[in-house]
Amino acid sequence: MITKLDEKKYFHLLADKVCEIATRPVKLMEVCGTHTMAIGKAGIRGVLPPEVELISGPGCPVCVTADSDIDAFMRLAEDERVILATYGDMVRVPGTKGSLAELKAQGADVRVVYSALEALAFARSETAREVVFLGVGFETTAPATAHAIKTASKEGLSNFSIYNLHKTVPEPLRVLAADETTKIDGFILPGHVSVIIGEYPYYFLAEEFGAAGAIAGFEPPEVMATILKLVKDINADAPTISNLYRRVVRPEGNVVAQRLLDEIFVQADAEWRGLGAIPDSGLAIRQRYESFDVARKFNIERQSVKLHPGCRCGDILKGIIKPHQCSLFSKRCTPENPVGPCMVSSEGTCAAYYLYQESSLV
């Protein structure tokens, strides 16, 4: 049986090895919000040599949601005919005119759920009103939304629809790998997303851009082992895509979930905070199921909005700056009074830096 003490010793052995072999500057980006939190909580940055820099990328689905989309579903929530169901983090995300939490306090019917299936249950019990699920997330949560749409279609539920903001991970990685301003040497690839898509969709990083990548687990030794593998590959000028989370992630991914996504969704362009419009980085509802697309049902149009002049959440998601380089960080912008979504979400980079900036591995 492996004890916490054993894990701690193994973690520090790995960290010592990274310090030993890190002979040149290396920039690594984690693109999973859970990894961002795990790195902060374990104090991993504090035990790495100065040559190894960890940068947080666009791994928080709440954070990458564009302000224009936030304002659009805010307008939808004001409609008395609508019950809006969404995840807890989305309720507190500020738009240009407040948040869903503020609308709820004013009487809007906004409900926190843990999955699209809970929203589906509301539609069954409250047939006189439109139940809209705010579908936010990457390939990890998209299958549950797809299942809800398919179930609603089979049951003939005409009062259920999706505000669909699901995005996919590989396409923004292509944008980041090609960006000369950040010059990422390697990527700590997301564990949860990879459970669904597998390892093959990341191969282009090494083949086209010469960037190393490794799918990582979430325990401190797993993250440190991933960092060590990436540094080794980069030092050898032999970038590869490695799967270091094999107990969960198969090379081909979850084929059943992939088939469900292909049945319900089609790839489409999507707007990412900080990265702009990225071709084929979103999942649009197929025409066969368009009656469950609230944008079509309510004729919703996204409008351009003026961003908060001080919030640099977009630059943080792109890896251009660290949270403490934003003038609002920990001053006007805190988890209790967030200015931008990077401080709101439980997977947000600013929230991780705020909570764990003084942490170390215990």
C-alpha positions, 0 to 999 in steps of 0.5 A: 500500500502506497502511503502519503509519505511515500507519495511525498518522497516520490514527488521530491525525488522527481522534483530533484531530477527535474532540477538536475536536468533542467539546463535551459529555459523551458516553458510548459503550459497546462491546459486543464483548470483542474491541473492549474488548481492541483499545481497551485495547491501542491506548491509545484511552482515553488519546487521547480528550478527557475529554468522551468516556467509553468504557464496556465492556459485556456483550460477553464471552460467558464473562463473562456466563455466570451462576454458576448455570450454571457450577456446573451444568456443574461438577456435570456434569463430575464425572460419570464417564460424561461427557467435557466439551468446551469453550473454553479460557477456560471451563476457568478460570472460577471457580464457587462450588466451584472451576473446571473446571481444578481438576476436571480436575486431580482426574481429570475428563475436561475437554477444550479445543476450538476448536469444537463439531465437535471435540467431535463427533469425540470422540463418534464415537471414544468411543461408550461415553461421553457427550460434552458440548459446553459451547456458550457464545457469541453469534450468532458461534459459535452457527452452528457449534454448530447445524451440530454438532447437525444433523450429529450428528442425521444421523449418529445419534450418541446420545452427543453433547449440548450444554450450551447457553448461547448468547445473542443481542446485541440484547436486552441492548442494549435493556435497557442503552439503557433503563437510566437509571443508565448513560444510554448515548448511543451504542454501538460495535456488535460486528463479528463478531456483525454478520457474522451478524445484519447491521445491521437488528436494531440499528435500534431503538436509534435509533428507540426510544431515540434512541441512536446506534450504529455497527458497527466493525472492529477496527483502531485507525483503524476504532475511532476512526472509529466513535467520531468518527461516533458523536460527530458523530451525538450532537452533531447530535441525529440518532442513526443506526445506521451500518455502518462495517465494510462490507467484512465486514458486509452489511446483511442479514447472513449469511442462510445462517447465520441459516437454520441458527440458525432451524432448530436453535434458538428464542429463549428467556429467558436469564440474564445476569451483571449483567443478570439474566434477559432475555426472548428473549435466548437460543437454546434447542434446538428440540424436534425436536433435544431429544435433543441437549440435555444439560439434558433428557438429564441432567435438569439444574436450575440452582440459585441460588448465593451470589455472591462478596461482593467481585466486581463483575463484574456491575456492570462488565458493566452499565457501572456501574463501571470495573474499578479501582473494584472493591476486588479488582481487581489485588489479590486478583483478577489473571489468574493468580488470578482471582476472577471471569470478567471477569478470566479471559477473553481478552475480559474487561473486567478482563483488558483493563484489567489488561493494558493500563491503561498502554498507548498507541498505538505 
